[in-house]
């Protein structure tokens, strides 16, 4: 008799849904520039005996240079009512405008790390490791369809130093 049933990853841990379907904002500041971007790839877990978050950014994104220069970043999860703001941040560049303002979000800082005040949850993170995804390392070649222009992500493994949760 089998005592197991199959469930979807989203049922096991709501972070699968929060990141992949609900989306998140990656925000950082390099001291002179502050920006945020929408992301739907990433994860959380334990690595090196620390709570970590993994986020990915393509080098063509304006946020990439800011995150490269910053030691810390935030991953923010907003209520569903802010889906238009997430969409706006995903379709506009911070090169031309203040994305927080353009999306109708309020930029707050804790310990020098920016995040939207409207978020329901915020992970304040310190970068620990960065590396580039490389075509030669794919074991499943069908995944290369995610990279039509050889615009492979850089991934960041970040220690989650603080978690902020909005009061309801």
Chimera marker file (.cmm) of the C-alpha trace (Angstrom):
<marker_set name="trace">
<marker id="1" x="0.000" y="0.000" z="0.000" r="1" g="1" b="0" radius="0.5"/>
<marker id="2" x="1.383" y="3.384" z="-1.057" r="1" g="1" b="0" radius="0.5"/>
<marker id="3" x="0.992" y="6.074" z="1.612" r="1" g="1" b="0" radius="0.5"/>
<marker id="4" x="2.173" y="8.877" z="-0.690" r="1" g="1" b="0" radius="0.5"/>
<marker id="5" x="0.279" y="11.100" z="-3.055" r="1" g="1" b="0" radius="0.5"/>
<marker id="6" x="1.670" y="13.451" z="-5.656" r="1" g="1" b="0" radius="0.5"/>
<marker id="7" x="1.311" y="17.195" z="-5.246" r="1" g="1" b="0" radius="0.5"/>
<marker id="8" x="2.497" y="20.127" z="-7.336" r="1" g="1" b="0" radius="0.5"/>
<marker id="9" x="5.571" y="22.043" z="-6.126" r="1" g="1" b="0" radius="0.5"/>
<marker id="10" x="3.331" y="25.081" z="-5.454" r="1" g="1" b="0" radius="0.5"/>
<marker id="11" x="1.379" y="23.002" z="-2.937" r="1" g="1" b="0" radius="0.5"/>
<marker id="12" x="4.554" y="21.953" z="-1.136" r="1" g="1" b="0" radius="0.5"/>
<marker id="13" x="5.940" y="25.451" z="-0.711" r="1" g="1" b="0" radius="0.5"/>
<marker id="14" x="4.093" y="28.679" z="-1.564" r="1" g="1" b="0" radius="0.5"/>
<marker id="15" x="7.374" y="30.307" z="-2.635" r="1" g="1" b="0" radius="0.5"/>
<marker id="16" x="7.131" y="28.373" z="-5.899" r="1" g="1" b="0" radius="0.5"/>
<marker id="17" x="3.902" y="30.239" z="-6.634" r="1" g="1" b="0" radius="0.5"/>
<marker id="18" x="5.072" y="33.549" z="-5.170" r="1" g="1" b="0" radius="0.5"/>
<marker id="19" x="8.177" y="33.654" z="-7.383" r="1" g="1" b="0" radius="0.5"/>
<marker id="20" x="7.016" y="31.862" z="-10.530" r="1" g="1" b="0" radius="0.5"/>
<marker id="21" x="3.417" y="33.017" z="-10.863" r="1" g="1" b="0" radius="0.5"/>
<marker id="22" x="2.945" y="36.029" z="-8.602" r="1" g="1" b="0" radius="0.5"/>
<marker id="23" x="6.394" y="37.462" z="-9.453" r="1" g="1" b="0" radius="0.5"/>
<marker id="24" x="8.749" y="39.451" z="-7.272" r="1" g="1" b="0" radius="0.5"/>
<marker id="25" x="10.722" y="42.664" z="-7.471" r="1" g="1" b="0" radius="0.5"/>
<marker id="26" x="14.503" y="42.688" z="-7.235" r="1" g="1" b="0" radius="0.5"/>
<marker id="27" x="15.649" y="46.071" z="-5.924" r="1" g="1" b="0" radius="0.5"/>
<marker id="28" x="19.130" y="47.454" z="-5.306" r="1" g="1" b="0" radius="0.5"/>
<marker id="29" x="21.065" y="50.676" z="-4.923" r="1" g="1" b="0" radius="0.5"/>
<marker id="30" x="24.708" y="51.369" z="-5.727" r="1" g="1" b="0" radius="0.5"/>
<marker id="31" x="24.746" y="54.631" z="-3.775" r="1" g="1" b="0" radius="0.5"/>
<marker id="32" x="23.895" y="56.863" z="-6.695" r="1" g="1" b="0" radius="0.5"/>
<marker id="33" x="21.334" y="54.790" z="-8.602" r="1" g="1" b="0" radius="0.5"/>
<marker id="34" x="18.355" y="52.859" z="-7.229" r="1" g="1" b="0" radius="0.5"/>
<marker id="35" x="16.255" y="50.548" z="-9.353" r="1" g="1" b="0" radius="0.5"/>
<marker id="36" x="13.826" y="47.668" z="-9.254" r="1" g="1" b="0" radius="0.5"/>
<marker id="37" x="12.884" y="44.995" z="-11.758" r="1" g="1" b="0" radius="0.5"/>
<marker id="38" x="10.284" y="42.263" z="-12.030" r="1" g="1" b="0" radius="0.5"/>
<marker id="39" x="11.504" y="38.680" z="-11.851" r="1" g="1" b="0" radius="0.5"/>
<marker id="40" x="9.852" y="35.277" z="-11.985" r="1" g="1" b="0" radius="0.5"/>
<marker id="41" x="12.874" y="32.998" z="-11.717" r="1" g="1" b="0" radius="0.5"/>
<marker id="42" x="14.606" y="32.246" z="-8.444" r="1" g="1" b="0" radius="0.5"/>
<marker id="43" x="14.327" y="30.272" z="-5.273" r="1" g="1" b="0" radius="0.5"/>
<marker id="44" x="15.099" y="29.971" z="-1.586" r="1" g="1" b="0" radius="0.5"/>
<marker id="45" x="16.734" y="27.320" z="0.540" r="1" g="1" b="0" radius="0.5"/>
<marker id="46" x="19.678" y="26.502" z="2.748" r="1" g="1" b="0" radius="0.5"/>
<marker id="47" x="23.232" y="26.634" z="1.431" r="1" g="1" b="0" radius="0.5"/>
<marker id="48" x="26.487" y="26.846" z="3.357" r="1" g="1" b="0" radius="0.5"/>
<marker id="49" x="24.366" y="26.494" z="6.531" r="1" g="1" b="0" radius="0.5"/>
<marker id="50" x="22.633" y="29.799" z="5.793" r="1" g="1" b="0" radius="0.5"/>
<marker id="51" x="19.173" y="30.790" z="4.581" r="1" g="1" b="0" radius="0.5"/>
<marker id="52" x="19.646" y="31.904" z="0.986" r="1" g="1" b="0" radius="0.5"/>
<marker id="53" x="17.716" y="33.307" z="-1.928" r="1" g="1" b="0" radius="0.5"/>
<marker id="54" x="18.741" y="32.891" z="-5.549" r="1" g="1" b="0" radius="0.5"/>
<marker id="55" x="17.842" y="35.480" z="-8.167" r="1" g="1" b="0" radius="0.5"/>
<marker id="56" x="18.802" y="35.800" z="-11.815" r="1" g="1" b="0" radius="0.5"/>
<marker id="57" x="19.403" y="38.900" z="-13.906" r="1" g="1" b="0" radius="0.5"/>
<marker id="58" x="20.283" y="39.187" z="-17.584" r="1" g="1" b="0" radius="0.5"/>
<marker id="59" x="23.310" y="41.437" z="-18.242" r="1" g="1" b="0" radius="0.5"/>
<marker id="60" x="21.304" y="43.647" z="-20.616" r="1" g="1" b="0" radius="0.5"/>
<marker id="61" x="19.048" y="44.821" z="-17.790" r="1" g="1" b="0" radius="0.5"/>
<marker id="62" x="19.717" y="48.208" z="-16.230" r="1" g="1" b="0" radius="0.5"/>
<marker id="63" x="19.370" y="46.630" z="-12.778" r="1" g="1" b="0" radius="0.5"/>
<marker id="64" x="22.267" y="44.285" z="-13.560" r="1" g="1" b="0" radius="0.5"/>
<marker id="65" x="24.920" y="46.997" z="-13.235" r="1" g="1" b="0" radius="0.5"/>
<marker id="66" x="23.389" y="48.271" z="-10.018" r="1" g="1" b="0" radius="0.5"/>
<marker id="67" x="23.253" y="44.800" z="-8.462" r="1" g="1" b="0" radius="0.5"/>
<marker id="68" x="26.834" y="44.166" z="-9.583" r="1" g="1" b="0" radius="0.5"/>
<marker id="69" x="27.963" y="47.282" z="-7.715" r="1" g="1" b="0" radius="0.5"/>
<marker id="70" x="25.764" y="46.722" z="-4.655" r="1" g="1" b="0" radius="0.5"/>
<marker id="71" x="26.566" y="44.371" z="-1.815" r="1" g="1" b="0" radius="0.5"/>
<marker id="72" x="22.926" y="43.926" z="-0.885" r="1" g="1" b="0" radius="0.5"/>
<marker id="73" x="19.540" y="43.680" z="-2.572" r="1" g="1" b="0" radius="0.5"/>
<marker id="74" x="15.931" y="42.975" z="-1.737" r="1" g="1" b="0" radius="0.5"/>
<marker id="75" x="13.396" y="40.518" z="-3.071" r="1" g="1" b="0" radius="0.5"/>
<marker id="76" x="9.864" y="41.788" z="-2.541" r="1" g="1" b="0" radius="0.5"/>
<marker id="77" x="6.487" y="40.133" z="-2.880" r="1" g="1" b="0" radius="0.5"/>
<marker id="78" x="3.489" y="42.374" z="-3.432" r="1" g="1" b="0" radius="0.5"/>
<marker id="79" x="-0.240" y="41.710" z="-3.026" r="1" g="1" b="0" radius="0.5"/>
<marker id="80" x="-2.114" y="40.730" z="-6.194" r="1" g="1" b="0" radius="0.5"/>
<marker id="81" x="-3.640" y="44.221" z="-6.382" r="1" g="1" b="0" radius="0.5"/>
<marker id="82" x="-0.168" y="45.428" z="-7.428" r="1" g="1" b="0" radius="0.5"/>
<marker id="83" x="0.030" y="43.175" z="-10.496" r="1" g="1" b="0" radius="0.5"/>
<marker id="84" x="-0.152" y="46.263" z="-12.779" r="1" g="1" b="0" radius="0.5"/>
<marker id="85" x="2.856" y="47.743" z="-10.949" r="1" g="1" b="0" radius="0.5"/>
<marker id="86" x="4.785" y="44.482" z="-11.382" r="1" g="1" b="0" radius="0.5"/>
<marker id="87" x="3.878" y="44.446" z="-15.082" r="1" g="1" b="0" radius="0.5"/>
<marker id="88" x="4.967" y="48.066" z="-15.436" r="1" g="1" b="0" radius="0.5"/>
<marker id="89" x="8.319" y="47.360" z="-13.776" r="1" g="1" b="0" radius="0.5"/>
<marker id="90" x="8.778" y="44.395" z="-16.101" r="1" g="1" b="0" radius="0.5"/>
<marker id="91" x="8.167" y="46.413" z="-19.265" r="1" g="1" b="0" radius="0.5"/>
<marker id="92" x="10.020" y="49.676" z="-18.555" r="1" g="1" b="0" radius="0.5"/>
<marker id="93" x="13.686" y="50.441" z="-18.038" r="1" g="1" b="0" radius="0.5"/>
<marker id="94" x="15.149" y="52.356" z="-15.132" r="1" g="1" b="0" radius="0.5"/>
<marker id="95" x="17.533" y="53.964" z="-17.615" r="1" g="1" b="0" radius="0.5"/>
<marker id="96" x="14.764" y="56.364" z="-18.641" r="1" g="1" b="0" radius="0.5"/>
<marker id="97" x="12.788" y="56.892" z="-15.437" r="1" g="1" b="0" radius="0.5"/>
<marker id="98" x="12.328" y="56.179" z="-11.754" r="1" g="1" b="0" radius="0.5"/>
<marker id="99" x="10.632" y="52.788" z="-11.893" r="1" g="1" b="0" radius="0.5"/>
<marker id="100" x="9.305" y="52.972" z="-8.338" r="1" g="1" b="0" radius="0.5"/>
<marker id="101" x="7.496" y="56.240" z="-9.105" r="1" g="1" b="0" radius="0.5"/>
<marker id="102" x="6.413" y="55.111" z="-12.564" r="1" g="1" b="0" radius="0.5"/>
<marker id="103" x="4.817" y="51.985" z="-11.123" r="1" g="1" b="0" radius="0.5"/>
<marker id="104" x="3.108" y="53.946" z="-8.350" r="1" g="1" b="0" radius="0.5"/>
<marker id="105" x="5.321" y="52.408" z="-5.667" r="1" g="1" b="0" radius="0.5"/>
<marker id="106" x="7.023" y="54.080" z="-2.731" r="1" g="1" b="0" radius="0.5"/>
<marker id="107" x="10.726" y="53.339" z="-2.337" r="1" g="1" b="0" radius="0.5"/>
<marker id="108" x="11.773" y="52.662" z="1.255" r="1" g="1" b="0" radius="0.5"/>
<marker id="109" x="15.205" y="51.764" z="2.605" r="1" g="1" b="0" radius="0.5"/>
<marker id="110" x="16.233" y="49.519" z="5.489" r="1" g="1" b="0" radius="0.5"/>
<marker id="111" x="19.941" y="49.222" z="6.183" r="1" g="1" b="0" radius="0.5"/>
<marker id="112" x="20.549" y="50.958" z="2.840" r="1" g="1" b="0" radius="0.5"/>
<marker id="113" x="18.571" y="48.355" z="0.880" r="1" g="1" b="0" radius="0.5"/>
<marker id="114" x="15.633" y="49.639" z="-1.221" r="1" g="1" b="0" radius="0.5"/>
<marker id="115" x="12.249" y="47.945" z="-1.460" r="1" g="1" b="0" radius="0.5"/>
<marker id="116" x="8.649" y="48.973" z="-2.196" r="1" g="1" b="0" radius="0.5"/>
<marker id="117" x="6.730" y="50.066" z="0.906" r="1" g="1" b="0" radius="0.5"/>
<marker id="118" x="3.645" y="48.381" z="-0.567" r="1" g="1" b="0" radius="0.5"/>
<marker id="119" x="5.206" y="44.891" z="-0.360" r="1" g="1" b="0" radius="0.5"/>
<marker id="120" x="3.621" y="42.157" z="1.739" r="1" g="1" b="0" radius="0.5"/>
<marker id="121" x="6.974" y="40.433" z="2.342" r="1" g="1" b="0" radius="0.5"/>
<marker id="122" x="10.562" y="41.573" z="1.756" r="1" g="1" b="0" radius="0.5"/>
<marker id="123" x="13.758" y="39.552" z="1.898" r="1" g="1" b="0" radius="0.5"/>
<marker id="124" x="16.746" y="41.765" z="2.707" r="1" g="1" b="0" radius="0.5"/>
<marker id="125" x="19.752" y="39.977" z="1.291" r="1" g="1" b="0" radius="0.5"/>
<marker id="126" x="23.538" y="40.156" z="1.135" r="1" g="1" b="0" radius="0.5"/>
<marker id="127" x="25.237" y="38.793" z="-1.971" r="1" g="1" b="0" radius="0.5"/>
<marker id="128" x="27.449" y="35.764" z="-1.272" r="1" g="1" b="0" radius="0.5"/>
<marker id="129" x="28.179" y="34.332" z="-4.721" r="1" g="1" b="0" radius="0.5"/>
<marker id="130" x="27.617" y="35.188" z="-8.365" r="1" g="1" b="0" radius="0.5"/>
<marker id="131" x="28.206" y="33.239" z="-11.545" r="1" g="1" b="0" radius="0.5"/>
<marker id="132" x="27.037" y="33.191" z="-15.137" r="1" g="1" b="0" radius="0.5"/>
<marker id="133" x="24.836" y="30.548" z="-16.668" r="1" g="1" b="0" radius="0.5"/>
<marker id="134" x="26.800" y="29.005" z="-19.524" r="1" g="1" b="0" radius="0.5"/>
<marker id="135" x="25.492" y="27.221" z="-22.591" r="1" g="1" b="0" radius="0.5"/>
<marker id="136" x="28.066" y="24.451" z="-22.236" r="1" g="1" b="0" radius="0.5"/>
<marker id="137" x="26.745" y="23.467" z="-18.803" r="1" g="1" b="0" radius="0.5"/>
<marker id="138" x="23.153" y="22.648" z="-19.850" r="1" g="1" b="0" radius="0.5"/>
<marker id="139" x="22.283" y="18.975" z="-19.477" r="1" g="1" b="0" radius="0.5"/>
<marker id="140" x="18.858" y="19.470" z="-21.077" r="1" g="1" b="0" radius="0.5"/>
<marker id="141" x="19.373" y="21.315" z="-24.365" r="1" g="1" b="0" radius="0.5"/>
<marker id="142" x="15.668" y="22.141" z="-24.648" r="1" g="1" b="0" radius="0.5"/>
<marker id="143" x="16.174" y="24.758" z="-21.907" r="1" g="1" b="0" radius="0.5"/>
<marker id="144" x="18.316" y="26.800" z="-24.294" r="1" g="1" b="0" radius="0.5"/>
<marker id="145" x="15.065" y="28.005" z="-25.879" r="1" g="1" b="0" radius="0.5"/>
<marker id="146" x="14.914" y="30.423" z="-22.925" r="1" g="1" b="0" radius="0.5"/>
<marker id="147" x="17.996" y="32.141" z="-24.369" r="1" g="1" b="0" radius="0.5"/>
<marker id="148" x="17.273" y="33.069" z="-27.957" r="1" g="1" b="0" radius="0.5"/>
<marker id="149" x="19.904" y="35.819" z="-28.029" r="1" g="1" b="0" radius="0.5"/>
<marker id="150" x="22.644" y="34.163" z="-25.977" r="1" g="1" b="0" radius="0.5"/>
<marker id="151" x="21.615" y="36.501" z="-23.159" r="1" g="1" b="0" radius="0.5"/>
<marker id="152" x="22.438" y="34.105" z="-20.351" r="1" g="1" b="0" radius="0.5"/>
<marker id="153" x="21.612" y="35.216" z="-16.823" r="1" g="1" b="0" radius="0.5"/>
<marker id="154" x="24.001" y="35.882" z="-14.010" r="1" g="1" b="0" radius="0.5"/>
<marker id="155" x="22.725" y="34.225" z="-10.873" r="1" g="1" b="0" radius="0.5"/>
<marker id="156" x="23.249" y="35.534" z="-7.380" r="1" g="1" b="0" radius="0.5"/>
<marker id="157" x="23.154" y="33.456" z="-4.223" r="1" g="1" b="0" radius="0.5"/>
<marker id="158" x="22.314" y="35.815" z="-1.391" r="1" g="1" b="0" radius="0.5"/>
<marker id="159" x="22.090" y="35.311" z="2.333" r="1" g="1" b="0" radius="0.5"/>
<marker id="160" x="18.680" y="36.319" z="3.668" r="1" g="1" b="0" radius="0.5"/>
<marker id="161" x="19.668" y="38.614" z="6.510" r="1" g="1" b="0" radius="0.5"/>
<marker id="162" x="16.214" y="39.899" z="7.453" r="1" g="1" b="0" radius="0.5"/>
<marker id="163" x="12.630" y="39.179" z="6.491" r="1" g="1" b="0" radius="0.5"/>
<marker id="164" x="10.110" y="42.006" z="6.693" r="1" g="1" b="0" radius="0.5"/>
<marker id="165" x="6.412" y="41.143" z="6.820" r="1" g="1" b="0" radius="0.5"/>
<marker id="166" x="3.727" y="43.823" z="6.544" r="1" g="1" b="0" radius="0.5"/>
<marker id="167" x="1.202" y="44.123" z="9.342" r="1" g="1" b="0" radius="0.5"/>
<marker id="168" x="-2.338" y="43.516" z="8.145" r="1" g="1" b="0" radius="0.5"/>
<link id1="1" id2="2" r="1" g="1" b="0" radius="0.2"/>
<link id1="2" id2="3" r="1" g="1" b="0" radius="0.2"/>
<link id1="3" id2="4" r="1" g="1" b="0" radius="0.2"/>
<link id1="4" id2="5" r="1" g="1" b="0" radius="0.2"/>
<link id1="5" id2="6" r="1" g="1" b="0" radius="0.2"/>
<link id1="6" id2="7" r="1" g="1" b="0" radius="0.2"/>
<link id1="7" id2="8" r="1" g="1" b="0" radius="0.2"/>
<link id1="8" id2="9" r="1" g="1" b="0" radius="0.2"/>
<link id1="9" id2="10" r="1" g="1" b="0" radius="0.2"/>
<link id1="10" id2="11" r="1" g="1" b="0" radius="0.2"/>
<link id1="11" id2="12" r="1" g="1" b="0" radius="0.2"/>
<link id1="12" id2="13" r="1" g="1" b="0" radius="0.2"/>
<link id1="13" id2="14" r="1" g="1" b="0" radius="0.2"/>
<link id1="14" id2="15" r="1" g="1" b="0" radius="0.2"/>
<link id1="15" id2="16" r="1" g="1" b="0" radius="0.2"/>
<link id1="16" id2="17" r="1" g="1" b="0" radius="0.2"/>
<link id1="17" id2="18" r="1" g="1" b="0" radius="0.2"/>
<link id1="18" id2="19" r="1" g="1" b="0" radius="0.2"/>
<link id1="19" id2="20" r="1" g="1" b="0" radius="0.2"/>
<link id1="20" id2="21" r="1" g="1" b="0" radius="0.2"/>
<link id1="21" id2="22" r="1" g="1" b="0" radius="0.2"/>
<link id1="22" id2="23" r="1" g="1" b="0" radius="0.2"/>
<link id1="23" id2="24" r="1" g="1" b="0" radius="0.2"/>
<link id1="24" id2="25" r="1" g="1" b="0" radius="0.2"/>
<link id1="25" id2="26" r="1" g="1" b="0" radius="0.2"/>
<link id1="26" id2="27" r="1" g="1" b="0" radius="0.2"/>
<link id1="27" id2="28" r="1" g="1" b="0" radius="0.2"/>
<link id1="28" id2="29" r="1" g="1" b="0" radius="0.2"/>
<link id1="29" id2="30" r="1" g="1" b="0" radius="0.2"/>
<link id1="30" id2="31" r="1" g="1" b="0" radius="0.2"/>
<link id1="31" id2="32" r="1" g="1" b="0" radius="0.2"/>
<link id1="32" id2="33" r="1" g="1" b="0" radius="0.2"/>
<link id1="33" id2="34" r="1" g="1" b="0" radius="0.2"/>
<link id1="34" id2="35" r="1" g="1" b="0" radius="0.2"/>
<link id1="35" id2="36" r="1" g="1" b="0" radius="0.2"/>
<link id1="36" id2="37" r="1" g="1" b="0" radius="0.2"/>
<link id1="37" id2="38" r="1" g="1" b="0" radius="0.2"/>
<link id1="38" id2="39" r="1" g="1" b="0" radius="0.2"/>
<link id1="39" id2="40" r="1" g="1" b="0" radius="0.2"/>
<link id1="40" id2="41" r="1" g="1" b="0" radius="0.2"/>
<link id1="41" id2="42" r="1" g="1" b="0" radius="0.2"/>
<link id1="42" id2="43" r="1" g="1" b="0" radius="0.2"/>
<link id1="43" id2="44" r="1" g="1" b="0" radius="0.2"/>
<link id1="44" id2="45" r="1" g="1" b="0" radius="0.2"/>
<link id1="45" id2="46" r="1" g="1" b="0" radius="0.2"/>
<link id1="46" id2="47" r="1" g="1" b="0" radius="0.2"/>
<link id1="47" id2="48" r="1" g="1" b="0" radius="0.2"/>
<link id1="48" id2="49" r="1" g="1" b="0" radius="0.2"/>
<link id1="49" id2="50" r="1" g="1" b="0" radius="0.2"/>
<link id1="50" id2="51" r="1" g="1" b="0" radius="0.2"/>
<link id1="51" id2="52" r="1" g="1" b="0" radius="0.2"/>
<link id1="52" id2="53" r="1" g="1" b="0" radius="0.2"/>
<link id1="53" id2="54" r="1" g="1" b="0" radius="0.2"/>
<link id1="54" id2="55" r="1" g="1" b="0" radius="0.2"/>
<link id1="55" id2="56" r="1" g="1" b="0" radius="0.2"/>
<link id1="56" id2="57" r="1" g="1" b="0" radius="0.2"/>
<link id1="57" id2="58" r="1" g="1" b="0" radius="0.2"/>
<link id1="58" id2="59" r="1" g="1" b="0" radius="0.2"/>
<link id1="59" id2="60" r="1" g="1" b="0" radius="0.2"/>
<link id1="60" id2="61" r="1" g="1" b="0" radius="0.2"/>
<link id1="61" id2="62" r="1" g="1" b="0" radius="0.2"/>
<link id1="62" id2="63" r="1" g="1" b="0" radius="0.2"/>
<link id1="63" id2="64" r="1" g="1" b="0" radius="0.2"/>
<link id1="64" id2="65" r="1" g="1" b="0" radius="0.2"/>
<link id1="65" id2="66" r="1" g="1" b="0" radius="0.2"/>
<link id1="66" id2="67" r="1" g="1" b="0" radius="0.2"/>
<link id1="67" id2="68" r="1" g="1" b="0" radius="0.2"/>
<link id1="68" id2="69" r="1" g="1" b="0" radius="0.2"/>
<link id1="69" id2="70" r="1" g="1" b="0" radius="0.2"/>
<link id1="70" id2="71" r="1" g="1" b="0" radius="0.2"/>
<link id1="71" id2="72" r="1" g="1" b="0" radius="0.2"/>
<link id1="72" id2="73" r="1" g="1" b="0" radius="0.2"/>
<link id1="73" id2="74" r="1" g="1" b="0" radius="0.2"/>
<link id1="74" id2="75" r="1" g="1" b="0" radius="0.2"/>
<link id1="75" id2="76" r="1" g="1" b="0" radius="0.2"/>
<link id1="76" id2="77" r="1" g="1" b="0" radius="0.2"/>
<link id1="77" id2="78" r="1" g="1" b="0" radius="0.2"/>
<link id1="78" id2="79" r="1" g="1" b="0" radius="0.2"/>
<link id1="79" id2="80" r="1" g="1" b="0" radius="0.2"/>
<link id1="80" id2="81" r="1" g="1" b="0" radius="0.2"/>
<link id1="81" id2="82" r="1" g="1" b="0" radius="0.2"/>
<link id1="82" id2="83" r="1" g="1" b="0" radius="0.2"/>
<link id1="83" id2="84" r="1" g="1" b="0" radius="0.2"/>
<link id1="84" id2="85" r="1" g="1" b="0" radius="0.2"/>
<link id1="85" id2="86" r="1" g="1" b="0" radius="0.2"/>
<link id1="86" id2="87" r="1" g="1" b="0" radius="0.2"/>
<link id1="87" id2="88" r="1" g="1" b="0" radius="0.2"/>
<link id1="88" id2="89" r="1" g="1" b="0" radius="0.2"/>
<link id1="89" id2="90" r="1" g="1" b="0" radius="0.2"/>
<link id1="90" id2="91" r="1" g="1" b="0" radius="0.2"/>
<link id1="91" id2="92" r="1" g="1" b="0" radius="0.2"/>
<link id1="92" id2="93" r="1" g="1" b="0" radius="0.2"/>
<link id1="93" id2="94" r="1" g="1" b="0" radius="0.2"/>
<link id1="94" id2="95" r="1" g="1" b="0" radius="0.2"/>
<link id1="95" id2="96" r="1" g="1" b="0" radius="0.2"/>
<link id1="96" id2="97" r="1" g="1" b="0" radius="0.2"/>
<link id1="97" id2="98" r="1" g="1" b="0" radius="0.2"/>
<link id1="98" id2="99" r="1" g="1" b="0" radius="0.2"/>
<link id1="99" id2="100" r="1" g="1" b="0" radius="0.2"/>
<link id1="100" id2="101" r="1" g="1" b="0" radius="0.2"/>
<link id1="101" id2="102" r="1" g="1" b="0" radius="0.2"/>
<link id1="102" id2="103" r="1" g="1" b="0" radius="0.2"/>
<link id1="103" id2="104" r="1" g="1" b="0" radius="0.2"/>
<link id1="104" id2="105" r="1" g="1" b="0" radius="0.2"/>
<link id1="105" id2="106" r="1" g="1" b="0" radius="0.2"/>
<link id1="106" id2="107" r="1" g="1" b="0" radius="0.2"/>
<link id1="107" id2="108" r="1" g="1" b="0" radius="0.2"/>
<link id1="108" id2="109" r="1" g="1" b="0" radius="0.2"/>
<link id1="109" id2="110" r="1" g="1" b="0" radius="0.2"/>
<link id1="110" id2="111" r="1" g="1" b="0" radius="0.2"/>
<link id1="111" id2="112" r="1" g="1" b="0" radius="0.2"/>
<link id1="112" id2="113" r="1" g="1" b="0" radius="0.2"/>
<link id1="113" id2="114" r="1" g="1" b="0" radius="0.2"/>
<link id1="114" id2="115" r="1" g="1" b="0" radius="0.2"/>
<link id1="115" id2="116" r="1" g="1" b="0" radius="0.2"/>
<link id1="116" id2="117" r="1" g="1" b="0" radius="0.2"/>
<link id1="117" id2="118" r="1" g="1" b="0" radius="0.2"/>
<link id1="118" id2="119" r="1" g="1" b="0" radius="0.2"/>
<link id1="119" id2="120" r="1" g="1" b="0" radius="0.2"/>
<link id1="120" id2="121" r="1" g="1" b="0" radius="0.2"/>
<link id1="121" id2="122" r="1" g="1" b="0" radius="0.2"/>
<link id1="122" id2="123" r="1" g="1" b="0" radius="0.2"/>
<link id1="123" id2="124" r="1" g="1" b="0" radius="0.2"/>
<link id1="124" id2="125" r="1" g="1" b="0" radius="0.2"/>
<link id1="125" id2="126" r="1" g="1" b="0" radius="0.2"/>
<link id1="126" id2="127" r="1" g="1" b="0" radius="0.2"/>
<link id1="127" id2="128" r="1" g="1" b="0" radius="0.2"/>
<link id1="128" id2="129" r="1" g="1" b="0" radius="0.2"/>
<link id1="129" id2="130" r="1" g="1" b="0" radius="0.2"/>
<link id1="130" id2="131" r="1" g="1" b="0" radius="0.2"/>
<link id1="131" id2="132" r="1" g="1" b="0" radius="0.2"/>
<link id1="132" id2="133" r="1" g="1" b="0" radius="0.2"/>
<link id1="133" id2="134" r="1" g="1" b="0" radius="0.2"/>
<link id1="134" id2="135" r="1" g="1" b="0" radius="0.2"/>
<link id1="135" id2="136" r="1" g="1" b="0" radius="0.2"/>
<link id1="136" id2="137" r="1" g="1" b="0" radius="0.2"/>
<link id1="137" id2="138" r="1" g="1" b="0" radius="0.2"/>
<link id1="138" id2="139" r="1" g="1" b="0" radius="0.2"/>
<link id1="139" id2="140" r="1" g="1" b="0" radius="0.2"/>
<link id1="140" id2="141" r="1" g="1" b="0" radius="0.2"/>
<link id1="141" id2="142" r="1" g="1" b="0" radius="0.2"/>
<link id1="142" id2="143" r="1" g="1" b="0" radius="0.2"/>
<link id1="143" id2="144" r="1" g="1" b="0" radius="0.2"/>
<link id1="144" id2="145" r="1" g="1" b="0" radius="0.2"/>
<link id1="145" id2="146" r="1" g="1" b="0" radius="0.2"/>
<link id1="146" id2="147" r="1" g="1" b="0" radius="0.2"/>
<link id1="147" id2="148" r="1" g="1" b="0" radius="0.2"/>
<link id1="148" id2="149" r="1" g="1" b="0" radius="0.2"/>
<link id1="149" id2="150" r="1" g="1" b="0" radius="0.2"/>
<link id1="150" id2="151" r="1" g="1" b="0" radius="0.2"/>
<link id1="151" id2="152" r="1" g="1" b="0" radius="0.2"/>
<link id1="152" id2="153" r="1" g="1" b="0" radius="0.2"/>
<link id1="153" id2="154" r="1" g="1" b="0" radius="0.2"/>
<link id1="154" id2="155" r="1" g="1" b="0" radius="0.2"/>
<link id1="155" id2="156" r="1" g="1" b="0" radius="0.2"/>
<link id1="156" id2="157" r="1" g="1" b="0" radius="0.2"/>
<link id1="157" id2="158" r="1" g="1" b="0" radius="0.2"/>
<link id1="158" id2="159" r="1" g="1" b="0" radius="0.2"/>
<link id1="159" id2="160" r="1" g="1" b="0" radius="0.2"/>
<link id1="160" id2="161" r="1" g="1" b="0" radius="0.2"/>
<link id1="161" id2="162" r="1" g="1" b="0" radius="0.2"/>
<link id1="162" id2="163" r="1" g="1" b="0" radius="0.2"/>
<link id1="163" id2="164" r="1" g="1" b="0" radius="0.2"/>
<link id1="164" id2="165" r="1" g="1" b="0" radius="0.2"/>
<link id1="165" id2="166" r="1" g="1" b="0" radius="0.2"/>
<link id1="166" id2="167" r="1" g="1" b="0" radius="0.2"/>
<link id1="167" id2="168" r="1" g="1" b="0" radius="0.2"/>
</marker_set>
